[in-house]
Amino acid sequence: MVVGDFPIETDTLVIGSGPGGYVAAIRAAQLGQKVTVVEKGTIGGVCLNVGCIPSKALISAGHRFHEAQHSEDMGIFAEKVSVDFSKVQAWKGTVVKKLTGGVSGLLKGNNVEVVTGEAYFVDENSIRVMNEDSAQTYTFKNAIIATGSSPIEIPSFKYTKRVINSTGALALDEVPKSMVVIGGGYIGTELGGAFASFGTKVTILEGTEEILSAGFEKQMAALVKRNLKNKGAEIVTKANAKGVEETETGVTVTYEAKGEEKKVEADYVLVTVGRRPNTAEIGLEQVGIKMTDRGLIETDKQCRTSVKNIYAIGDIVSGPQLAHKASYEGKIAAEAIAGHSSEIDYLAIPAVVFSEPELASVGYNEKEAKEAGIEALASKFPFAANGRALSLNNTDGFVKLITRKEDGLVIGAQIAGPNASDMIAELGLAIEAGMTAEDIAMTIHAHPTLGEITMEAAEVALGTPIHIIK
């Protein structure tokens, strides 16, 4: 401790202000705790600044541009549609600024102190917060670690001007003529699809048999794959990206597929092969917090680590790396600190890909139900038989319900189609509330809406569909 560094006391100290950290801080403050948040970057973390929010803004702008060019079948013709990408980026920036400013206001309004700097554990009740010109010690009764994750860099594709990660892709000042995307998971598919909508020639190199193979059924991914190909994208599966040569104006990527070595040239190569937890260099070893061999922090059902007064949430613990999972865990941790009996339960946690069409899943899919020994029924209704989808000229996709055969209990659902990200909430609630297919079928849904498809799928499960032949 340096001379003059008198420790500042707080009840709960939160490291990180992303969707997990800021939610945990606000919930802890609501429960009467004196809360301090330590953030080394910008309020809102990766999600609000260089992840979820700006990527969805870019996807939305890409959809607008693509639709303006391709609405002839609705009788709408537009000539010389163009993109001013600097204005797209400026608009995206306003979206980010509004949300990060809103979060700052919420923290201030809940009397949460925000400190800028890097946190390092000294012991199980204190940390040092360091920035360029000073250091300060904070003591706490409880701490919540919410430091998030960072893009994985692979040795043969070191990040440079033209070898970029998701953060770099979102900061481009031009629409590339061409782009190679390494990794066909949700980040690669979303960003690859966004640039394809702007007219970029996209090549996706995926190491497994299909894109979006983790968490989504093959028939769902097939719809996305077809849409990408319709926009001129090339998708190479079972591909091994081997290396890259970079020039001032572009890259040449070497990859192997079907036993052949091939090369593809592009303006940029976007590497999206996953994210690593930010658990290094914050002093976890100083307090003996147990970790997995993947660098994840081990926690119990209340998000408590092996050190009883220190909690961990979000991308640094096991489970899917989802912003809403982090927020959920943040609330659980704050409530556990306050002495509540709250525990995590991931059964009704949704997963969403903002592809085209959108994909969403919650609870069990068919395969998972079978593996769990549950005798289940899968009931599907297509968007093509829905009036609202037809009037939107957007009919690709379906809603599939997974129900328990013995009593019709809803245990899972998958949606591929427009607004799937919004529609999945009803089915998450159905699972959480222990509802049956009959409960959904007997709920009057407004007409004409996409929400009716959920009701129709429930009627399929009951054997009484109206708008498709049984």
MOLINQUI-V412877 format. One record per backbone hydrogen bond with DSSP energy under -0.5 kcal/mol. NH is the residue of the N-H (numbers start at 1). CO is the residue of the C=O. Records with the same first field share a line. If there is no record, write none. Layout:
BEGIN
NH=CO, CO
END
This chain:
BEGIN
5=2
6=4
8=137
10=139
11=34
12=34
13=142
14=12, 36
15=144
16=14, 38
18=146
22=18
23=18
24=20
25=21
26=22
27=23
28=24
29=25
30=26
31=27
32=29
33=28
35=33
36=12
37=113
38=14
39=37, 115
44=17
45=42
48=44
49=45
50=46
51=46, 47
53=47
55=51
56=52
57=53
58=54
59=55
60=56
61=57
62=58
63=59
64=60
65=61
66=62
67=63
68=64
69=65
70=66
74=71
75=72
76=71
77=75
85=83
87=84
88=84
89=85
90=86
91=87
92=88
93=89
94=90
95=91
96=92
97=93
98=94
99=95
100=96
101=97
102=98
103=99
104=100
105=101
106=102
107=103
108=104
109=105
110=106
111=108
112=107
113=35, 111
115=37, 113
117=39
118=130
120=128
121=282
122=126
123=126
126=123
127=138
128=120
129=136
130=118, 128
131=134
136=129
138=127
139=8
140=125
141=10, 11
142=11
143=309
144=13
145=311
146=15, 144
150=276
152=274
154=152
157=154
158=155
160=163
164=162, 269
169=165
170=166
171=167, 168
172=169
176=174
179=201
180=268
181=203
182=180, 270
183=181, 205
189=185
190=186
191=187
192=188
193=189
194=190
195=191
196=192
197=193
198=194
199=196
200=195
201=177
202=200
203=179
204=234
205=181, 203
206=204, 236
212=184
213=210
215=213
216=212
220=217
221=217
222=218
223=219, 220
224=220
225=221
226=222
227=223
228=224
229=225
230=226
231=227, 228
232=229
233=228
234=202
236=204, 234
237=235
238=208
239=206
240=256
241=239
242=254
243=254
244=156
245=252
247=250
251=266
252=245
253=264
254=243
255=262
256=240
257=260
258=238
260=257
262=255, 260
264=253
266=251
267=178
268=178
269=162
270=180
271=164, 269
272=182, 270
276=150
278=148
279=277
282=279
286=283
287=283, 284
288=284
289=284
292=296
295=292
297=316
298=290
300=304
303=300
305=307, 310
308=306
310=307
311=143
312=303
313=145
316=313
317=314
322=320
326=322
327=323
328=324
329=325
330=326
331=327
332=328
333=329
334=330
335=331
336=332
337=333
338=334
339=336
340=335
344=301
349=346
350=348
351=361
353=359
355=353
359=353
360=415
361=351
362=413
363=347
364=411
369=365
370=366
371=367
372=368
373=370
374=369
375=373
376=374
377=403
379=377, 401
381=399
383=397
384=397
385=382
386=383
390=386
391=387
392=388
393=390
394=389
398=416
399=381
400=414
401=379
402=412
403=377, 401
404=409
405=375
407=404
408=404
410=435
411=402, 409
412=402
413=362
414=400
415=360
416=398
417=358
420=417
422=419
423=419
424=420
425=422
426=423
427=423
428=424
429=425
430=426
431=427
432=428
433=429
434=431
435=430
437=408
440=436
441=437
442=438
443=440
444=442
452=449
453=450
454=451
455=451
456=452
457=453
458=454
459=455
460=456
461=457
462=458
463=459, 460
464=459
END
